[in-house]
Amino acid sequence: MAYNPSNPLIVQGDKSVLLEVKHSLYEEARDELSRFAELEKSPEFIHTYRISPLSLWNAASSGLSAEYIIDALEKYGKFDLPQNVRADIDDNVKKYGKIRLECYNNELVLSSEDRYLMAEIAANKKIALYITDNSNPCRFTIDKGSRGHIKHLLIKIGFPVKDLAGYSAGTHFDLSFKQSDEFVQRFSLRDYQIEAIDVFHAGGSDSGGSGVIVLPCGAGKTVVGMAAMDILQCETLILTTNITALRQWRDELLDKMTISEDCIGEYSGEIKEIKPVTITTYQILTYRNDKSGEFHHLDIFSKKDWGFIIYDEVHLLPAPVFRITAEIQAKRRLGLTATLVREDGLEEDVFSLIGPKKYDMPWKTLESKGWIACASCTELRVRMPDCIRMDYAISDSRQKFRIASENPEKIPIIKRLLEKHRSDHVLIIGQYIEQLNMIAEEIKAPIITGKTSNDERIRLYNDFKKGLIKVLIVSKVANFAINLPDASVAIQISGTFGSRQEEAQRLGRILRPKQGENRAYFYNLVTAESREQEFAANRQRFLTEQGYRYHIINPDYLDEIFY
């Protein structure tokens, strides 16, 4: 067996990959790995990645070949690549595109050159329900309404479909970016935004038109969505996470595009408008009177002949919207997200029903070019005071986590951080409302929770942007799609157990580029030697994959941190 000790990778037969963090080639190898493998563990010295079928299918859909992936592993590997791993990579990459969905003579056709594979598919009882003609062993006619269902079923049994069946144009609608001299001077598409849209659109061919673009918060995902609208020129439905995000989309459309206000509809709990460009929320789409009742608003998908649907923060897509998306595969679909991590494990559903990952730009690459702020991440391990030790000792695991999260010793540390950053815009972010209210009272700062009215939220966000408020306390309602460009400091005091998704989104709140030195600071306050500390390690995993490193310190040494 060949051995090259100067390389940083060990690829193992179980398709795990070990990467030495302290190695001089660490960053090069990490950037290659992130294109076709998933980070699983990120302790201090050795990071563990996993090569999975889904990670390989996403890589294949973005144009990577099996040869490219194998060459990368051999380039950085200490040992010969195990033969089973080589074969698995080759097999899974070839699977993407082996089965195709196409349109022939106005019929939906599932096809493959592999007649044995097609026989296996025909023998599947669930899939067979959607096959209307299998007389040709390599080409089955499929029920037209089953396009999404077929793709979903096939990926569940390990066969990703390359969908080339095309899209309906939808109702035409003229729109474009503004062209005035004043507008052009202050706005232009960035090179990576243009590249992302070109990959998604694929020149209007059937190989484009559906998929996910992954960009960090602050990198202009909304602009990417608008650029797609500019190319497609059709009536568009935009799905967002909440009413604040809905109205931010509306404001961005009015600011940057030639769309009059009366052509933009808001479909929310407050207003029910259907216009050529309509913006709604996942919350209103999944509203029903009780758990067994109907979803009253899912018919918005059929109220107009939409040519394009944008799924903002696609990693949060709820199950009912997945189901309706399976029915509208002839619509062009764009998912926007900072992370494809889903805590419910439904990444395969995103792949099959929204589309594969089309574009992914490493956060550190954008940071190096100044498109997002340079972020410093610090975990402050707070001691557990005697007053809560007994309650902690006798509690179950879930209650232990909450007791540690609400540690009162975090409050004086928050005050010290606020003093350090007294000239900055600071967000204090937490999970537990009682804890947030206590901090709001202690530091006399305004707070936004789920109970805060939409008008009050917007007022507070605007005051924060204008500098009238320097410190704003927010619950998890501010995790997603909130545009606060001047926020440069985030203090996370509690979170949702080990949610990597949430960690990425919360850091994203402060990544928009800043004037001056373009720096941002993310602090995570964690009770030392507790369940909270255990979960914190998992929360940080996604950011580690993006190239961020947490400085872990005792708050007693806070004054030694370089600002």
C-alpha positions as CSV (number, residue, x, y, z in Angstrom):
1,M,0.0,0.0,0.0
2,A,1.4,3.4,-1.0
3,Y,1.9,5.8,1.9
4,N,2.3,9.6,1.6
5,P,2.8,11.1,5.1
6,S,2.8,14.6,3.7
7,N,-0.9,14.5,2.8
8,P,-3.7,15.4,5.2
9,L,-6.5,12.9,4.3
10,I,-7.2,9.3,5.3
11,V,-10.1,7.8,3.3
12,Q,-11.5,4.7,5.0
13,G,-13.4,1.7,3.7
14,D,-16.7,2.8,5.4
15,K,-16.6,6.0,3.2
16,S,-15.6,8.2,6.1
17,V,-12.7,10.7,5.5
18,L,-10.4,11.9,8.2
19,L,-8.8,15.4,7.7
20,E,-6.0,16.8,9.8
21,V,-6.9,20.3,10.8
22,K,-3.3,21.4,11.6
23,H,-2.0,20.3,8.2
24,S,-0.7,23.0,5.8
25,L,-3.0,21.6,3.1
26,Y,-6.1,21.6,5.3
27,E,-7.9,24.4,3.7
28,E,-7.2,23.2,0.1
29,A,-8.4,19.7,1.0
30,R,-11.4,21.0,3.0
31,D,-12.6,23.1,0.0
32,E,-12.4,20.1,-2.3
33,L,-14.1,17.7,0.2
34,S,-17.0,20.1,0.8
35,R,-18.0,19.7,-2.9
36,F,-18.8,16.0,-2.5
37,A,-18.8,15.0,1.1
38,E,-20.6,16.0,4.3
39,L,-18.9,17.1,7.6
40,E,-19.9,14.8,10.5
41,K,-17.6,15.6,13.4
42,S,-15.2,18.5,14.0
43,P,-13.1,18.2,17.1
44,E,-9.9,20.1,17.4
45,F,-7.4,18.1,15.5
46,I,-9.2,15.6,13.2
47,H,-12.4,16.4,11.2
48,T,-14.6,13.5,9.9
49,Y,-16.4,13.7,6.6
50,R,-18.8,11.2,5.1
51,I,-19.2,10.4,1.4
52,S,-22.9,9.6,0.9
53,P,-25.0,8.8,-2.1
54,L,-26.8,12.2,-1.7
55,S,-23.5,14.1,-1.5
56,L,-22.3,12.4,-4.7
57,W,-25.6,13.0,-6.5
58,N,-25.4,16.7,-5.7
59,A,-21.8,16.7,-6.9
60,A,-22.8,14.9,-10.1
61,S,-25.6,17.4,-10.7
62,S,-23.2,20.3,-10.4
63,G,-21.0,18.8,-13.1
64,L,-18.4,16.9,-11.0
65,S,-17.3,13.5,-12.5
66,A,-16.4,10.4,-10.6
67,E,-12.9,10.8,-12.0
68,Y,-12.6,14.3,-10.6
69,I,-13.7,13.2,-7.1
70,I,-11.4,10.2,-7.1
71,D,-8.5,12.3,-8.3
72,A,-9.1,14.8,-5.4
73,L,-9.1,12.0,-2.8
74,E,-5.9,10.5,-4.2
75,K,-4.3,13.9,-4.5
76,Y,-4.7,14.6,-0.7
77,G,-4.8,11.0,0.6
78,K,-2.1,9.5,2.8
79,F,-3.0,6.0,1.6
80,D,-4.3,4.4,-1.6
81,L,-8.0,4.9,-2.0
82,P,-9.9,1.8,-0.9
83,Q,-11.3,-0.1,-3.9
84,N,-14.8,-0.3,-2.5
85,V,-14.8,3.5,-2.1
86,R,-13.6,4.0,-5.6
87,A,-16.3,1.7,-6.9
88,D,-19.0,3.3,-4.7
89,I,-18.1,6.8,-6.0
90,D,-18.2,5.6,-9.6
91,D,-21.5,3.8,-9.1
92,N,-23.3,6.7,-7.4
93,V,-22.1,9.4,-9.7
94,K,-23.2,7.3,-12.7
95,K,-26.6,6.8,-11.1
96,Y,-27.4,10.5,-11.6
97,G,-28.6,10.7,-15.1
98,K,-29.0,6.9,-15.6
99,I,-32.8,7.4,-15.3
100,R,-34.4,10.3,-17.1
101,L,-37.8,11.9,-17.2
102,E,-38.5,13.4,-20.6
103,C,-41.5,14.6,-22.6
104,Y,-42.2,12.8,-25.9
105,N,-45.3,13.5,-28.1
106,N,-46.9,15.3,-25.2
107,E,-46.4,12.3,-22.9
108,L,-44.3,12.0,-19.8
109,V,-41.7,9.2,-20.2
110,L,-39.3,7.5,-17.8
111,S,-36.4,6.0,-19.6
112,S,-33.0,4.3,-19.3
113,E,-30.6,2.3,-21.4
114,D,-30.5,-0.2,-18.6
115,R,-33.4,-2.6,-19.2
116,Y,-32.7,-4.5,-16.0
117,L,-32.9,-1.4,-14.0
118,M,-36.2,-0.5,-15.7
119,A,-37.5,-4.0,-14.9
120,E,-36.6,-3.5,-11.2
121,I,-38.5,-0.1,-11.3
122,A,-41.5,-1.7,-12.9
123,A,-41.6,-4.4,-10.2
124,N,-41.8,-1.8,-7.4
125,K,-45.5,-1.8,-6.4
126,K,-45.6,1.8,-5.4
127,I,-44.0,3.0,-8.6
128,A,-46.0,0.7,-10.8
129,L,-49.2,2.6,-9.8
130,Y,-48.0,5.6,-11.9
131,I,-46.8,3.6,-15.0
132,T,-49.5,3.7,-17.8
133,D,-47.5,1.8,-20.4
134,N,-44.4,-0.4,-20.0
135,S,-44.5,-2.3,-23.3
136,N,-41.1,-0.8,-24.2
137,P,-38.7,-2.3,-21.7
138,C,-36.5,0.9,-21.7
139,R,-39.1,3.6,-21.9
140,F,-42.2,3.7,-19.7
141,T,-45.1,6.1,-20.2
142,I,-45.9,7.8,-16.8
143,D,-49.1,9.4,-15.6
144,K,-48.6,13.2,-16.2
145,G,-49.5,14.2,-12.7
146,S,-47.0,11.9,-11.1
147,R,-43.8,13.6,-12.1
148,G,-42.8,14.6,-8.6
149,H,-44.1,11.4,-7.0
150,I,-42.0,9.2,-9.3
151,K,-38.9,11.2,-8.6
152,H,-39.6,11.1,-4.8
153,L,-40.2,7.3,-4.8
154,L,-37.1,6.6,-7.0
155,I,-34.7,8.6,-4.8
156,K,-36.0,6.7,-1.8
157,I,-34.8,3.4,-3.3
158,G,-31.5,4.9,-4.4
159,F,-32.1,6.0,-8.0
160,P,-32.0,9.8,-8.5
161,V,-33.8,11.0,-11.6
162,K,-32.5,13.5,-14.1
163,D,-35.6,15.5,-14.9
164,L,-35.5,16.8,-18.5
165,A,-39.2,16.9,-19.0
166,G,-39.2,20.7,-19.4
167,Y,-41.4,23.4,-17.9
168,S,-44.5,25.4,-18.7
169,A,-43.7,29.1,-19.4
170,G,-46.5,30.4,-17.2
171,T,-48.1,33.7,-17.8
172,H,-45.7,36.3,-19.2
173,F,-45.0,39.3,-17.1
174,D,-42.5,42.1,-18.0
175,L,-40.0,43.0,-15.3
176,S,-36.3,43.9,-15.2
177,F,-33.8,45.6,-13.0
178,K,-33.9,49.4,-13.0
179,Q,-31.6,51.1,-15.4
180,S,-31.4,54.7,-14.2
181,D,-27.9,56.2,-13.8
182,E,-28.4,56.6,-10.0
183,F,-29.5,53.0,-9.6
184,V,-26.6,51.6,-11.7
185,Q,-24.1,53.6,-9.7
186,R,-25.2,51.9,-6.4
187,F,-26.1,48.4,-7.6
188,S,-24.8,45.8,-9.9
189,L,-24.9,42.0,-9.8
190,R,-21.8,40.4,-8.3
191,D,-19.8,37.8,-10.4
192,Y,-20.9,34.9,-8.2
193,Q,-24.5,35.9,-8.4
194,I,-24.3,35.9,-12.2
195,E,-22.6,32.6,-12.2
196,A,-25.2,31.1,-9.9
197,I,-28.1,32.2,-12.1
198,D,-26.3,31.0,-15.3
199,V,-25.9,27.6,-13.8
200,F,-29.6,27.5,-12.6
201,H,-31.0,28.8,-15.9
202,A,-28.7,26.7,-18.1
203,G,-29.6,28.9,-21.1
204,G,-33.2,28.0,-20.8
205,S,-32.6,24.3,-21.5
206,D,-34.5,21.5,-19.9
207,S,-31.4,20.7,-17.8
208,G,-31.9,24.0,-16.0
209,G,-34.9,25.6,-14.3
210,S,-35.0,23.7,-11.0
211,G,-32.6,23.4,-8.1
212,V,-31.0,25.0,-5.1
213,I,-28.5,27.8,-4.8
214,V,-26.5,27.9,-1.5
215,L,-25.1,31.2,-0.4
216,P,-24.3,32.6,3.0
217,C,-26.6,35.1,4.7
218,G,-25.6,38.6,3.5
219,A,-24.4,37.3,0.1
220,G,-27.5,38.5,-1.7
221,K,-29.8,35.4,-2.1
222,T,-32.8,37.8,-2.7
223,V,-30.9,39.4,-5.5
224,V,-30.2,36.0,-7.1
225,G,-34.0,35.3,-6.9
226,M,-34.7,38.6,-8.6
227,A,-32.1,38.0,-11.3
228,A,-33.9,34.7,-12.1
229,M,-37.1,36.6,-12.4
230,D,-35.4,39.0,-14.7
231,I,-34.4,36.2,-17.0
232,L,-37.7,34.2,-16.9
233,Q,-40.1,37.2,-17.4
234,C,-43.2,35.4,-15.9
235,E,-45.6,35.6,-13.1
236,T,-43.9,34.5,-9.9
237,L,-44.9,33.1,-6.5
238,I,-42.4,33.7,-3.7
239,L,-42.6,31.6,-0.5
240,T,-40.9,33.1,2.6
241,T,-40.4,32.2,6.3
242,N,-42.4,35.0,8.0
243,I,-44.2,38.3,7.5
244,T,-41.1,40.4,8.1
245,A,-39.2,38.4,5.3
246,L,-42.3,38.8,3.1
247,R,-42.2,42.6,3.4
248,Q,-38.4,42.7,3.0
249,W,-38.8,40.9,-0.4
250,R,-41.5,43.4,-1.4
251,D,-39.3,46.3,-0.5
252,E,-36.3,44.8,-2.4
253,L,-38.5,44.2,-5.5
254,L,-39.7,47.8,-5.4
255,D,-36.2,49.2,-4.8
256,K,-34.5,47.3,-7.5
257,M,-36.9,46.2,-10.2
258,T,-39.4,47.8,-12.6
259,I,-42.4,46.4,-10.8
260,S,-45.2,48.8,-9.7
261,E,-46.5,48.4,-6.2
262,D,-50.0,47.3,-7.5
263,C,-48.4,44.3,-9.2
264,I,-47.0,42.9,-6.0
265,G,-49.4,40.9,-3.9
266,E,-49.1,40.0,-0.2
267,Y,-50.8,36.8,0.8
268,S,-50.6,36.6,4.6
269,G,-52.7,36.4,7.7
270,E,-53.5,40.1,7.3
271,I,-53.9,40.5,3.5
272,K,-55.0,38.1,0.8
273,E,-53.9,39.5,-2.6
274,I,-53.0,37.5,-5.7
275,K,-51.0,39.6,-8.2
276,P,-48.5,38.9,-11.0
277,V,-45.8,38.7,-8.3
278,T,-47.2,37.3,-5.1
279,I,-45.3,36.8,-1.8
280,T,-46.6,34.5,0.9
281,T,-45.3,32.6,4.0
282,Y,-44.9,29.0,4.9
283,Q,-47.0,29.7,8.0
284,I,-50.1,30.8,6.1
285,L,-49.7,28.0,3.5
286,T,-49.7,25.4,6.3
287,Y,-52.5,26.9,8.4
288,R,-55.5,24.7,9.2
289,N,-58.1,24.7,11.9
290,D,-56.9,21.5,13.5
291,K,-54.4,18.7,12.9
292,S,-56.8,16.7,10.9
293,G,-58.3,19.6,8.9
294,E,-57.5,20.8,5.4
295,F,-54.8,23.3,4.6
296,H,-56.9,26.2,3.5
297,H,-54.4,28.1,1.5
298,L,-52.4,25.6,-0.5
299,D,-54.6,26.3,-3.5
300,I,-52.5,29.5,-4.0
301,F,-50.3,27.3,-6.1
302,S,-53.1,26.9,-8.7
303,K,-54.7,30.4,-8.4
304,K,-52.5,31.6,-11.2
305,D,-50.5,30.2,-14.0
306,W,-47.2,30.8,-12.3
307,G,-44.1,30.3,-14.4
308,F,-41.7,30.5,-11.5
309,I,-41.8,29.6,-7.8
310,I,-39.0,30.8,-5.3
311,Y,-38.6,28.9,-2.1
312,D,-36.7,31.2,0.3
313,E,-34.9,29.4,3.1
314,V,-35.7,26.1,1.4
315,H,-34.2,24.1,4.2
316,L,-37.2,25.1,6.3
317,L,-39.8,23.9,3.7
318,P,-42.6,22.2,5.7
319,A,-44.0,18.8,4.7
320,P,-47.4,20.0,3.3
321,V,-45.5,22.3,0.8
322,F,-43.3,19.4,-0.2
323,R,-46.5,17.5,-1.0
324,I,-48.0,20.2,-3.2
325,T,-44.6,20.8,-4.8
326,A,-44.7,17.2,-6.0
327,E,-47.8,18.2,-8.0
328,I,-46.3,21.2,-9.8
329,Q,-43.1,19.9,-11.3
330,A,-43.8,21.7,-14.6
331,K,-43.2,25.0,-12.8
332,R,-39.6,26.3,-12.6
333,R,-38.4,26.2,-9.0
334,L,-35.6,27.9,-7.2
335,G,-34.6,27.1,-3.6
336,L,-32.5,29.6,-1.8
337,T,-30.6,28.8,1.4
338,A,-27.5,29.4,3.4
339,T,-27.4,25.7,4.4
340,L,-28.9,22.5,3.0
341,V,-28.8,21.0,6.5
342,R,-32.3,19.9,7.6
343,E,-32.8,18.8,11.2
344,D,-35.6,16.5,10.0
345,G,-33.2,14.7,7.6
346,L,-35.3,15.4,4.5
347,E,-32.5,16.6,2.3
348,E,-33.4,13.9,-0.3
349,D,-36.9,15.5,-0.6
350,V,-35.3,18.8,-1.4
351,F,-33.2,17.1,-4.1
352,S,-36.0,15.3,-5.7
353,L,-38.9,17.9,-5.5
354,I,-37.1,21.3,-5.6
355,G,-34.1,20.1,-7.5
356,P,-30.4,19.3,-6.9
357,K,-27.8,21.7,-5.5
358,K,-26.9,23.9,-8.5
359,Y,-24.4,26.3,-6.9
360,D,-22.6,26.6,-3.6
361,M,-20.1,29.3,-2.8
362,P,-17.9,28.7,0.3
363,W,-18.4,31.4,3.0
364,K,-14.7,32.0,3.5
365,T,-14.2,32.6,-0.3
366,L,-16.8,35.4,-0.1
367,E,-15.3,36.7,3.1
368,S,-11.8,36.9,1.5
369,K,-13.3,39.0,-1.3
370,G,-15.1,41.4,1.1
371,W,-18.6,40.4,0.0
372,I,-19.5,39.3,3.5
373,A,-18.0,40.4,6.8
374,C,-14.9,38.7,8.3
375,A,-16.4,36.9,11.4
376,S,-14.7,36.0,14.6
377,C,-16.5,33.2,16.5
378,T,-16.0,32.8,20.3
379,E,-17.5,30.3,22.7
380,L,-17.5,31.6,26.3
381,R,-17.8,28.8,28.8
382,V,-19.7,30.1,31.8
383,R,-19.5,28.5,35.3
384,M,-22.6,27.0,36.8
385,P,-23.4,28.8,40.1
386,D,-24.3,26.8,43.2
387,C,-27.9,28.1,43.2
388,I,-28.8,25.9,40.2
389,R,-26.4,23.0,40.7
390,M,-28.8,20.8,42.6
391,D,-31.7,21.4,40.2
392,Y,-29.4,20.5,37.4
393,A,-28.2,17.3,39.1
394,I,-31.6,15.8,39.6
395,S,-33.2,16.8,36.3
396,D,-33.7,14.8,33.1
397,S,-31.6,15.5,30.0
398,R,-34.0,17.9,28.4
399,Q,-34.5,19.9,31.6
400,K,-30.7,19.9,32.2
401,F,-30.3,21.6,28.9
402,R,-32.8,24.3,29.7
403,I,-31.3,25.0,33.2
404,A,-27.8,25.3,31.7
405,S,-29.1,27.5,28.9
406,E,-30.8,29.9,31.4
407,N,-27.7,30.1,33.6
408,P,-28.0,33.5,35.4
409,E,-24.2,33.9,35.3
410,K,-24.6,34.7,31.6
411,I,-26.1,38.1,32.4
412,P,-22.9,39.8,33.8
413,I,-21.0,38.5,30.8
414,I,-23.5,40.0,28.5
415,K,-23.0,43.3,30.2
416,R,-19.2,43.0,29.8
417,L,-19.6,42.2,26.1
418,L,-21.9,45.2,25.6
419,E,-19.4,47.4,27.3
420,K,-16.7,46.1,24.9
421,H,-19.0,46.8,21.9
422,R,-20.7,49.9,23.1
423,S,-20.3,51.6,19.7
424,D,-21.5,48.6,17.7
425,H,-25.0,47.3,16.7
426,V,-25.6,44.3,18.9
427,L,-28.1,41.5,18.6
428,I,-28.8,39.3,21.7
429,I,-30.4,36.1,20.5
430,G,-32.0,33.4,22.6
431,Q,-34.5,30.5,22.8
432,Y,-36.3,31.0,26.1
433,I,-38.7,34.0,26.4
434,E,-38.5,34.2,30.2
435,Q,-34.7,34.4,29.9
436,L,-34.9,37.1,27.2
437,N,-37.4,39.1,29.2
438,M,-35.1,39.0,32.3
439,I,-32.2,40.2,30.2
440,A,-34.3,43.0,28.6
441,E,-35.2,44.2,32.1
442,E,-31.5,44.1,33.3
443,I,-30.0,46.0,30.4
444,K,-33.1,48.1,29.4
445,A,-33.1,47.0,25.8
446,P,-36.1,46.4,23.5
447,I,-37.2,42.8,22.7
448,I,-38.8,41.0,19.8
449,T,-40.6,37.7,20.3
450,G,-43.3,35.8,18.6
451,K,-45.9,37.9,20.5
452,T,-44.5,41.2,19.2
453,S,-46.9,42.6,16.6
454,N,-45.7,42.9,13.0
455,D,-45.9,46.7,13.0
456,E,-43.8,46.8,16.2
457,R,-41.2,44.4,14.8
458,I,-40.8,46.5,11.7
459,R,-40.5,49.7,13.8
460,L,-37.8,48.2,16.0
461,Y,-35.9,46.7,13.1
462,N,-36.0,50.1,11.4
463,D,-34.9,51.9,14.5
464,F,-32.0,49.4,14.8
465,K,-31.0,50.1,11.2
466,K,-31.0,53.8,11.8
467,G,-28.9,53.6,14.9
468,L,-31.7,54.8,17.2
469,I,-31.4,51.4,19.0
470,K,-27.9,50.0,19.5
471,V,-28.9,46.7,21.3
472,L,-31.9,44.6,20.2
473,I,-33.0,41.3,21.9
474,V,-34.6,38.8,19.6
475,S,-36.0,35.3,20.0
476,K,-35.8,32.6,17.4
477,V,-38.3,34.6,15.2
478,A,-35.3,36.5,14.0
479,N,-33.3,33.4,13.0
480,F,-34.3,33.7,9.3
481,A,-34.4,36.2,6.5
482,I,-34.0,39.4,8.6
483,N,-32.0,42.1,6.8
484,L,-30.1,44.0,9.5
485,P,-27.0,45.2,7.6
486,D,-25.5,47.2,10.4
487,A,-25.6,44.4,13.0
488,S,-21.9,43.6,13.7
489,V,-22.2,41.7,17.0
490,A,-24.4,38.7,17.9
491,I,-24.5,37.3,21.4
492,Q,-26.2,33.9,21.5
493,I,-27.4,33.0,25.0
494,S,-29.4,29.9,24.2
495,G,-30.5,27.8,21.2
496,T,-32.4,24.9,19.9
497,F,-30.4,21.9,21.3
498,G,-27.8,20.9,18.6
499,S,-29.3,22.7,15.6
500,R,-26.5,23.3,13.1
501,Q,-29.0,25.0,10.9
502,E,-29.8,27.6,13.6
503,E,-26.1,28.3,14.3
504,A,-25.5,29.1,10.6
505,Q,-28.5,31.3,10.4
506,R,-27.7,33.2,13.6
507,L,-24.2,33.9,12.4
508,G,-25.7,35.0,9.1
509,R,-27.5,37.8,10.9
510,I,-24.2,39.7,11.2
511,L,-22.4,38.8,8.0
512,R,-23.6,41.5,5.7
513,P,-20.7,43.6,4.6
514,K,-19.8,46.6,6.9
515,Q,-18.1,49.9,6.3
516,G,-14.6,50.2,7.5
517,E,-12.7,47.1,8.6
518,N,-15.7,44.8,7.7
519,R,-15.6,42.7,10.8
520,A,-18.3,40.9,12.8
521,Y,-18.2,39.1,16.2
522,F,-20.3,36.1,17.1
523,Y,-20.3,35.0,20.8
524,N,-21.9,31.8,22.1
525,L,-22.5,31.7,25.9
526,V,-22.4,28.1,27.0
527,T,-22.6,26.7,30.6
528,A,-19.3,24.8,31.1
529,E,-19.4,21.0,31.7
530,S,-23.2,20.7,31.0
531,R,-25.6,19.3,28.4
532,E,-25.6,22.7,26.7
533,Q,-21.8,22.4,26.1
534,E,-22.4,19.0,24.5
535,F,-25.0,20.3,22.1
536,A,-22.9,23.4,21.3
537,A,-20.2,21.1,19.7
538,N,-22.8,19.8,17.3
539,R,-24.2,23.3,16.6
540,Q,-20.8,24.5,15.5
541,R,-20.2,21.6,13.0
542,F,-21.7,23.3,10.0
543,L,-19.7,26.5,10.5
544,T,-16.6,24.5,10.9
545,E,-17.2,23.0,7.5
546,Q,-17.4,26.6,6.2
547,G,-14.0,27.3,7.5
548,Y,-14.9,29.1,10.8
549,R,-13.0,28.2,14.0
550,Y,-14.4,28.9,17.5
551,H,-12.1,30.4,20.0
552,I,-13.1,28.7,23.3
553,I,-12.3,30.7,26.4
554,N,-13.1,31.2,30.0
555,P,-14.9,34.5,30.5
556,D,-12.3,35.5,33.2
557,Y,-10.0,36.1,30.2
558,L,-12.5,38.1,28.2
559,D,-10.3,41.3,28.4
560,E,-7.5,39.5,26.6
561,I,-9.6,39.0,23.4
562,F,-8.3,41.2,20.6
563,Y,-10.9,43.4,19.0
